[in-house]
Amino acid sequence: MSFLAEDETFMREALALAREAGSAGEVPVGALVVREGIVVGRGFNQPILRSDPTAHAEVMALRDAGQNLENYRLPGCTLYVTLEPCAMCSGAIFHSRIARVVFGARDPKTGVAGSVTDLFAVGQLNHHAVIEGGLLADDCGGLLSSFFAARRSRTLIA
């Protein structure tokens, strides 16, 4: 992968948002939307907090960016997310016209940017973002592993 110089900085900010989700009892995934080097949208997983199955980090960041830019289309923007997008989030990425997606850890259960399938490679879809995965994958994956290990140990104790 050919990550840009600022990619790591933005992914570290997405990791901070993921930690915020984890502190709230949500699966620790964070996301940022960046345009021309400026963060225009932030989000972290909140489906439990909001009682909303669509409140994934990517969707929350896209909603925030759309409101901040007063546009439902986000051309020229990059989405940074700590976990490979799922099918729902990928659909939102397509509709928002995000130009580039940079993700951290792969998701072997629901990831559709190459792990389970690759929706971004389907030629019939009308929009294609550039996808780059694996940035700070160990940090992103480690955060998720620690979260689920702690959750399992609490379940065993209870």
Accessible surface in RSA format (square Angstrom, percent):
REM  Atomic radii and reference values for relative SASA: ProtOr
REM  Chains: A
REM  Algorithm: Lee & Richards
REM  Probe-radius: 1.40
REM  Slices: 20
REM RES _ NUM      All-atoms   Total-Side   Main-Chain    Non-polar    All polar
REM                ABS   REL    ABS   REL    ABS   REL    ABS   REL    ABS   REL
RES MET A   1   153.90  79.7  74.43  49.3  79.47 189.2  80.49  68.4  73.40  97.3
RES SER A   2    90.77  76.7  77.85 103.9  12.92  29.8  54.58 116.2  36.19  50.7
RES PHE A   3    66.58  33.3  37.95  23.5  28.64  74.5  37.95  23.0  28.64  82.0
RES LEU A   4    92.88  51.7  84.63  60.5   8.25  20.7  87.39  61.4   5.49  14.8
RES ALA A   5   104.96  96.5  65.07 100.4  39.88  90.7  78.84 111.0  26.11  69.2
RES GLU A   6    77.12  44.3  73.04  55.3   4.08   9.7  31.77  61.4  45.35  37.0
RES ASP A   7     0.23   0.2   0.23   0.2   0.00   0.0   0.23   0.6   0.00   0.0
RES GLU A   8    77.42  44.4  76.74  58.1   0.68   1.6  19.86  38.4  57.55  47.0
RES THR A   9    91.39  65.0  84.57  85.7   6.82  16.2  58.14  78.1  33.24  50.3
RES PHE A  10    19.82   9.9  19.82  12.3   0.00   0.0  19.82  12.0   0.00   0.0
RES MET A  11     0.00   0.0   0.00   0.0   0.00   0.0   0.00   0.0   0.00   0.0
RES ARG A  12   112.95  47.4 107.46  54.8   5.49  13.1  50.50  69.0  62.45  37.8
RES GLU A  13    55.65  32.0  49.27  37.3   6.38  15.2  28.83  55.8  26.82  21.9
RES ALA A  14     0.00   0.0   0.00   0.0   0.00   0.0   0.00   0.0   0.00   0.0
RES LEU A  15     1.54   0.9   1.54   1.1   0.00   0.0   1.54   1.1   0.00   0.0
RES ALA A  16    53.28  49.0  45.68  70.5   7.60  17.3  46.65  65.7   6.64  17.6
RES LEU A  17    20.42  11.4  20.18  14.4   0.24   0.6  20.36  14.3   0.06   0.2
RES ALA A  18     0.00   0.0   0.00   0.0   0.00   0.0   0.00   0.0   0.00   0.0
RES ARG A  19   121.43  51.0 117.47  59.9   3.96   9.4  53.40  73.0  68.03  41.2
RES GLU A  20    90.26  51.8  83.23  63.0   7.03  16.7  34.68  67.1  55.59  45.4
RES ALA A  21     0.00   0.0   0.00   0.0   0.00   0.0   0.00   0.0   0.00   0.0
RES GLY A  22    20.96  25.8   0.00   N/A  20.96  25.8   9.37  25.7  11.59  25.9
RES SER A  23   105.66  89.3  61.79  82.5  43.88 101.1  41.50  88.4  64.17  89.9
RES ALA A  24    47.20  43.4  16.20  25.0  31.00  70.5  29.93  42.2  17.27  45.7
RES GLY A  25    35.77  44.1   0.00   N/A  35.77  44.1  31.54  86.6   4.22   9.5
RES GLU A  26     1.45   0.8   1.45   1.1   0.00   0.0   0.04   0.1   1.40   1.1
RES VAL A  27    42.47  27.9  41.76  37.8   0.71   1.7  41.76  36.3   0.71   1.9
RES PRO A  28     2.07   1.5   1.16   1.1   0.91   3.3   1.16   1.0   0.91   5.7
RES VAL A  29     5.77   3.8   5.77   5.2   0.00   0.0   5.77   5.0   0.00   0.0
RES GLY A  30     0.00   0.0   0.00   N/A   0.00   0.0   0.00   0.0   0.00   0.0
RES ALA A  31     0.00   0.0   0.00   0.0   0.00   0.0   0.00   0.0   0.00   0.0
RES LEU A  32     0.00   0.0   0.00   0.0   0.00   0.0   0.00   0.0   0.00   0.0
RES VAL A  33     0.00   0.0   0.00   0.0   0.00   0.0   0.00   0.0   0.00   0.0
RES VAL A  34     8.46   5.6   6.54   5.9   1.92   4.6   6.54   5.7   1.92   5.2
RES ARG A  35    94.56  39.7  92.30  47.0   2.26   5.4  10.90  14.9  83.66  50.7
RES GLU A  36   159.24  91.4 118.80  89.9  40.44  96.3  55.72 107.8 103.52  84.5
RES GLY A  37    50.13  61.8   0.00   N/A  50.13  61.8  22.15  60.8  27.97  62.6
RES ILE A  38   117.25  66.7 114.02  84.9   3.24   7.8 117.25  84.4   0.00   0.0
RES VAL A  39    27.89  18.4  10.47   9.5  17.42  42.0  10.47   9.1  17.42  47.2
RES VAL A  40    17.79  11.7  12.84  11.6   4.95  11.9  17.79  15.5   0.00   0.0
RES GLY A  41     0.22   0.3   0.00   N/A   0.22   0.3   0.20   0.5   0.03   0.1
RES ARG A  42   114.59  48.1 105.25  53.7   9.34  22.2  34.03  46.5  80.56  48.8
RES GLY A  43     4.64   5.7   0.00   N/A   4.64   5.7   4.64  12.7   0.00   0.0
RES PHE A  44    30.01  15.0  30.01  18.6   0.00   0.0  30.01  18.2   0.00   0.0
RES ASN A  45    15.70  10.8  15.70  15.2   0.00   0.0   0.13   0.3  15.57  15.1
RES GLN A  46    21.74  12.2  21.74  15.9   0.00   0.0   0.00   0.0  21.74  16.5
RES PRO A  47    35.14  25.6  30.71  28.0   4.44  16.1  31.12  25.7   4.02  25.0
RES ILE A  48   115.74  65.9  99.85  74.4  15.88  38.3 105.81  76.2   9.93  26.9
RES LEU A  49   102.47  57.1  68.24  48.8  34.23  86.0  72.72  51.1  29.75  80.1
RES ARG A  50   131.84  55.4 105.86  54.0  25.97  61.8  27.01  36.9 104.83  63.5
RES SER A  51   102.91  87.0  69.15  92.3  33.77  77.8  46.11  98.2  56.80  79.6
RES ASP A  52    35.28  24.7  32.91  32.8   2.37   5.6  11.91  28.0  23.37  23.3
RES PRO A  53   109.16  79.6  97.07  88.5  12.10  44.0 103.21  85.2   5.96  37.0
RES THR A  54    50.73  36.1  50.73  51.4   0.00   0.0  47.58  63.9   3.15   4.8
RES ALA A  55     0.00   0.0   0.00   0.0   0.00   0.0   0.00   0.0   0.00   0.0
RES HIS A  56    52.48  28.7  52.48  36.5   0.00   0.0  26.02  26.8  26.46  30.8
RES ALA A  57     0.00   0.0   0.00   0.0   0.00   0.0   0.00   0.0   0.00   0.0
RES GLU A  58     7.53   4.3   7.53   5.7   0.00   0.0   0.00   0.0   7.53   6.2
RES VAL A  59    14.38   9.5  14.32  13.0   0.06   0.1  14.38  12.5   0.00   0.0
RES MET A  60    18.42   9.5  15.77  10.4   2.66   6.3  15.77  13.4   2.66   3.5
RES ALA A  61     0.00   0.0   0.00   0.0   0.00   0.0   0.00   0.0   0.00   0.0
RES LEU A  62    14.97   8.3  11.24   8.0   3.73   9.4  11.55   8.1   3.43   9.2
RES ARG A  63   102.43  43.0  92.42  47.1  10.01  23.8  53.92  73.7  48.51  29.4
RES ASP A  64    45.99  32.2  43.40  43.2   2.58   6.1  11.37  26.8  34.62  34.5
RES ALA A  65     0.00   0.0   0.00   0.0   0.00   0.0   0.00   0.0   0.00   0.0
RES GLY A  66    13.28  16.4   0.00   N/A  13.28  16.4  10.82  29.7   2.45   5.5
RES GLN A  67   140.36  78.5 121.12  88.5  19.23  45.8  44.83  95.4  95.53  72.5
RES ASN A  68    93.01  64.1  61.77  59.7  31.25  75.2  19.69  47.4  73.32  70.9
RES LEU A  69    42.86  23.9  20.13  14.4  22.73  57.1  23.85  16.8  19.01  51.2
RES GLU A  70   158.96  91.3 123.66  93.6  35.30  84.1  46.15  89.3 112.81  92.1
RES ASN A  71    69.14  47.7  59.19  57.2   9.95  24.0  15.74  37.9  53.40  51.6
RES TYR A  72   163.37  76.3 144.98  82.5  18.40  47.9 119.84  90.1  43.54  53.7
RES ARG A  73    72.99  30.6  70.77  36.1   2.22   5.3  22.00  30.1  50.99  30.9
RES LEU A  74     3.13   1.7   1.91   1.4   1.22   3.1   3.13   2.2   0.00   0.0
RES PRO A  75    82.98  60.5  74.62  68.0   8.36  30.4  75.52  62.4   7.46  46.4
RES GLY A  76    54.99  67.8   0.00   N/A  54.99  67.8  31.96  87.7  23.02  51.6
RES CYS A  77     0.26   0.2   0.18   0.2   0.08   0.2   0.08   0.2   0.18   0.2
RES THR A  78    18.96  13.5  18.94  19.2   0.02   0.0   2.08   2.8  16.88  25.5
RES LEU A  79     0.00   0.0   0.00   0.0   0.00   0.0   0.00   0.0   0.00   0.0
RES TYR A  80     3.64   1.7   3.64   2.1   0.00   0.0   0.00   0.0   3.64   4.5
RES VAL A  81     0.00   0.0   0.00   0.0   0.00   0.0   0.00   0.0   0.00   0.0
RES THR A  82     1.34   1.0   1.34   1.4   0.00   0.0   1.34   1.8   0.00   0.0
RES LEU A  83    30.25  16.8  30.25  21.6   0.00   0.0  30.25  21.2   0.00   0.0
RES GLU A  84     3.22   1.8   0.00   0.0   3.22   7.7   0.00   0.0   3.22   2.6
RES PRO A  85     0.28   0.2   0.03   0.0   0.26   0.9   0.28   0.2   0.00   0.0
RES CYS A  86    23.06  17.4  21.11  23.5   1.95   4.6  16.90  42.8   6.16   6.6
RES ALA A  87    56.61  52.0  48.65  75.1   7.95  18.1  48.89  68.9   7.71  20.4
RES MET A  88    70.98  36.8  53.30  35.3  17.67  42.1  51.45  43.7  19.53  25.9
RES CYS A  89     0.22   0.2   0.22   0.2   0.00   0.0   0.00   0.0   0.22   0.2
RES SER A  90     0.00   0.0   0.00   0.0   0.00   0.0   0.00   0.0   0.00   0.0
RES GLY A  91    22.46  27.7   0.00   N/A  22.46  27.7  22.46  61.6   0.00   0.0
RES ALA A  92    30.43  28.0  19.95  30.8  10.47  23.8  26.54  37.4   3.89  10.3
RES ILE A  93     0.00   0.0   0.00   0.0   0.00   0.0   0.00   0.0   0.00   0.0
RES PHE A  94    17.85   8.9  17.85  11.1   0.00   0.0  17.85  10.8   0.00   0.0
RES HIS A  95   130.27  71.2 129.39  89.9   0.88   2.3  83.08  85.6  47.19  54.9
RES SER A  96     8.30   7.0   6.53   8.7   1.77   4.1   7.95  16.9   0.34   0.5
RES ARG A  97    57.67  24.2  55.58  28.3   2.09   5.0  15.84  21.7  41.82  25.3
RES ILE A  98     0.00   0.0   0.00   0.0   0.00   0.0   0.00   0.0   0.00   0.0
RES ALA A  99    41.62  38.3  33.79  52.1   7.83  17.8  38.10  53.7   3.52   9.3
RES ARG A 100    26.81  11.3  26.81  13.7   0.00   0.0  23.18  31.7   3.63   2.2
RES VAL A 101     0.02   0.0   0.02   0.0   0.00   0.0   0.02   0.0   0.00   0.0
RES VAL A 102     0.00   0.0   0.00   0.0   0.00   0.0   0.00   0.0   0.00   0.0
RES PHE A 103     0.10   0.1   0.10   0.1   0.00   0.0   0.10   0.1   0.00   0.0
RES GLY A 104     0.08   0.1   0.00   N/A   0.08   0.1   0.00   0.0   0.08   0.2
RES ALA A 105     8.87   8.2   8.02  12.4   0.85   1.9   8.87  12.5   0.00   0.0
RES ARG A 106   122.30  51.4 107.42  54.8  14.88  35.4  53.69  73.4  68.61  41.6
RES ASP A 107    19.50  13.7  19.50  19.4   0.00   0.0   1.13   2.7  18.36  18.3
RES PRO A 108   108.89  79.4  87.73  80.0  21.16  76.9  89.68  74.0  19.21 119.4
RES LYS A 109   175.40  85.6 151.56  93.0  23.84  56.8  99.53  89.6  75.87  80.8
RES THR A 110    73.43  52.2  66.92  67.8   6.51  15.5  64.20  86.2   9.24  14.0
RES GLY A 111     0.00   0.0   0.00   N/A   0.00   0.0   0.00   0.0   0.00   0.0
RES VAL A 112    11.08   7.3  11.08  10.0   0.00   0.0  11.08   9.6   0.00   0.0
RES ALA A 113     7.46   6.9   0.05   0.1   7.41  16.8   0.29   0.4   7.17  19.0
RES GLY A 114    42.93  52.9   0.00   N/A  42.93  52.9  13.99  38.4  28.95  64.8
RES SER A 115    40.36  34.1   4.89   6.5  35.46  81.7  10.07  21.4  30.29  42.4
RES VAL A 116    85.33  56.1  53.12  48.1  32.21  77.6  58.16  50.5  27.17  73.7
RES THR A 117    67.71  48.2  57.64  58.4  10.08  24.0  36.61  49.2  31.11  47.0
RES ASP A 118    55.75  39.1  47.80  47.6   7.95  18.8  17.08  40.2  38.67  38.6
RES LEU A 119    48.39  27.0  48.39  34.6   0.01   0.0  48.39  34.0   0.00   0.0
RES PHE A 120    13.25   6.6   4.02   2.5   9.23  24.0   4.44   2.7   8.81  25.2
RES ALA A 121    74.02  68.1  40.90  63.1  33.12  75.3  50.76  71.5  23.26  61.6
RES VAL A 122    54.71  36.0  49.51  44.8   5.20  12.5  54.71  47.5   0.00   0.0
RES GLY A 123    61.61  76.0   0.00   N/A  61.61  76.0  35.20  96.6  26.41  59.1
RES GLN A 124   163.77  91.6 129.12  94.4  34.65  82.5  70.05 149.1  93.72  71.1
RES LEU A 125    65.12  36.3  59.43  42.5   5.70  14.3  60.86  42.7   4.27  11.5
RES ASN A 126   122.96  84.8  83.87  81.0  39.09  94.1  45.33 109.1  77.63  75.0
RES HIS A 127    29.70  16.2  26.69  18.6   3.01   7.7  17.72  18.3  11.98  13.9
RES HIS A 128    86.27  47.2  61.83  43.0  24.44  62.5  54.44  56.1  31.83  37.0
RES ALA A 129     9.80   9.0   0.00   0.0   9.80  22.3   1.20   1.7   8.60  22.8
RES VAL A 130    88.41  58.2  82.97  75.1   5.44  13.1  88.41  76.8   0.00   0.0
RES ILE A 131    40.17  22.9  20.33  15.1  19.84  47.8  20.33  14.6  19.84  53.8
RES GLU A 132    17.12   9.8  17.10  12.9   0.01   0.0   8.23  15.9   8.89   7.3
RES GLY A 133     9.82  12.1   0.00   N/A   9.82  12.1   0.42   1.2   9.39  21.0
RES GLY A 134    35.60  43.9   0.00   N/A  35.60  43.9  18.42  50.5  17.18  38.5
RES LEU A 135    17.40   9.7  16.30  11.7   1.10   2.8  17.40  12.2   0.00   0.0
RES LEU A 136    33.12  18.4  20.21  14.5  12.91  32.4  28.04  19.7   5.07  13.7
RES ALA A 137    36.57  33.6  30.72  47.4   5.85  13.3  30.99  43.6   5.58  14.8
RES ASP A 138   130.56  91.5 115.35 114.8  15.21  36.0  39.46  92.9  91.10  90.9
RES ASP A 139    62.89  44.1  50.81  50.6  12.08  28.6  15.37  36.2  47.52  47.4
RES CYS A 140     1.25   0.9   0.00   0.0   1.25   2.9   0.17   0.4   1.08   1.2
RES GLY A 141    20.12  24.8   0.00   N/A  20.12  24.8  19.17  52.6   0.95   2.1
RES GLY A 142    32.87  40.5   0.00   N/A  32.87  40.5  30.36  83.3   2.51   5.6
RES LEU A 143    40.79  22.7  34.91  25.0   5.89  14.8  38.77  27.2   2.03   5.5
RES LEU A 144    18.75  10.4  18.75  13.4   0.00   0.0  18.75  13.2   0.00   0.0
RES SER A 145    71.34  60.3  62.51  83.4   8.83  20.3  38.19  81.3  33.15  46.4
RES SER A 146    72.21  61.0  61.95  82.7  10.26  23.6  36.49  77.7  35.72  50.0
RES PHE A 147    24.68  12.3  16.74  10.4   7.94  20.7  24.16  14.6   0.52   1.5
RES PHE A 148    71.45  35.7  71.25  44.1   0.20   0.5  71.25  43.2   0.20   0.6
RES ALA A 149    48.04  44.2  42.25  65.2   5.79  13.2  43.75  61.6   4.30  11.4
RES ALA A 150    42.81  39.4  36.56  56.4   6.24  14.2  42.09  59.3   0.71   1.9
RES ARG A 151    86.71  36.4  86.45  44.1   0.26   0.6  35.74  48.8  50.97  30.9
RES ARG A 152   143.51  60.3 141.18  72.0   2.33   5.5  70.50  96.4  73.01  44.2
RES SER A 153    51.90  43.9  49.90  66.6   2.00   4.6  36.58  77.9  15.32  21.5
RES ARG A 154   138.55  58.2 133.33  68.0   5.22  12.4  71.27  97.4  67.27  40.8
RES THR A 155    97.20  69.1  81.34  82.5  15.86  37.8  67.84  91.1  29.36  44.4
RES LEU A 156   152.77  85.1 121.75  87.1  31.02  78.0 124.79  87.6  27.99  75.3
RES ILE A 157   148.18  84.3 119.40  89.0  28.78  69.4 125.67  90.5  22.50  61.1
RES ALA A 158   119.09 109.5  52.57  81.1  66.52 151.3  78.22 110.2  40.87 108.3
END  Absolute sums over single chains surface
CHAIN  1 A     7935.6       6216.6       1719.0       4702.7       3233.0
END  Absolute sums over all chains
TOTAL          7935.6       6216.6       1719.0       4702.7       3233.0
